[in-house]
Amino acid sequence: MSDLDSGKLTSVDEHGDRLGIIPAEVRGFYRKHRTWTQLVLLVIFLGLPWTTIQGRQTILLNIPDREFALFGMLFKSHDAPLIFFILAFVTLGLAFVTSIWGRVWCGWACPQTVFIDAIYRRIELWTEGPYLKRRQLQASPMTMEKFLKSGSKWFLFVVVSSLIAHSFMAYFVGAKNLIQMIQNPPDENLTYFILVSAFTGLILFDFAWFREQFCVIMCPYGRIQSLLLDQKSLAIVYDVKRGEPRKAPNVPKEQQGDCVACNRCVQVCPTGIDIRNGLQMECIACTACADACDEIMEKVKKPKGLIRYDTLDFSKISLFRPRSMIYMAALIVLAAGLTYAISSREPVHIAILRGQGLPYSYVKNEQGEEVILNQFKIHIQNQGTADALYRLELPPDLLAKGVQLTVGENPLTLRQDESHEWYFFIRVSPLLMQQNSGQLKTRIILEDLKSSFKTEKELILVGPKNP
């Protein structure tokens, strides 16, 4: 029995050592559509951090400052529930997609697949030639030709890896900040220089050398796919009834299936598997084997689709299955929760804390009378899409009782996404505090004079209970 028939992974030798896979080029229906899909995704992956929506970077994950910008909205650490909704929706969304369409993410949209297939393999094709020449070059001893071709390939790999690493870093430090860092000497931003260099090395290692081993060994999604798939899930499948028994000298011609045993499906597989052995964890559903088989079927004048997208039990695909319905219900709940949370989100975030030190103190007012002073600190974050002019004030009923508010700067202008801490003081007569048993519950009003926004926050004034 051959290695191909035994199901042994072709990416390792008999000792378990890794063999570099050089898949054959393939043309066909799926390859054409994957090429266009990959071009669009490359623009998205590399271009998103360099675009803005409503004055904010489209996607910014500023972990040190705990700021996260997503498609025009800015989230801070106090918006953790919103971030939970987003992460949960993405996670369940991937589970839902997998339960219906199988590993379409791996084969069509995963950055690992997109970058390797659309960039790194094309660089190999340009510098070292088609796959047969690359295989011969890999097995040949070092010559000047091999040195020049391999050197050109790895030089381009390093350049591309550096560009990807810089775009990746822009997601975390901001595109504007990254451009300023690039223009300055490395020692002025040594930490980020080291990080970008490390990312470049990691991307180079993964996309240029490690490749399919990440999918086979490290990717957690590949490990859990068996929990998400069922017999009604879409996958790349080999039609055993139609293809077997394969063409072989010991099989009579009238008994042979449509599979001509050309092994073309194995030659084009980027993870080195034989799809004819059934669904395997290493399969990323890239459709290369389907295109390759269709090409052979066309040459031998047999119907296409011996290897194709189909459900595992060859039944009609359906969204209305118990597992899919559960996923859909959860996604609807998460989407509704996220929509409500965003729609009810105020354009300003306010946090009020009592000042440090004693809870209250005695001071003299303008008339020389002794009054009770409460000190507070208010943190204001402008979460709106325009500049705001904020003013703090007390409710009229409290002002009528002689309570006074003192603020250093009132009103105060805050630009979009800007935050500021105010210290404000409230003076209240001892008699009023005694009438309320040493604790007066009231509110503070914050108004944006440039819009109609106004909000109130509860405030508790404290003082002595007895004279």
Beta strands, then each sheet from edge to edge (+ up, - down):
strand 1: 52-53
strand 2: 56-57
strand 3: 59-62
strand 4: 67-70
strand 5: 73-75
strand 6: 234-238
strand 7: 307-311
strand 8: 348-354
strand 9: 361-364
strand 10: 370-382
strand 11: 388-393
strand 12: 404-407
strand 13: 412-414
strand 14: 419-428
strand 15: 439-448
strand 16: 454-462
sheet 1: 1+ 2-
sheet 2: 3+ 4- 5+
sheet 3: 6+ 7-
sheet 4: 8+ 10- 9+
sheet 5: 8+ 10- 14+ 12-
sheet 6: 13+ 11- 15+ 16-
end
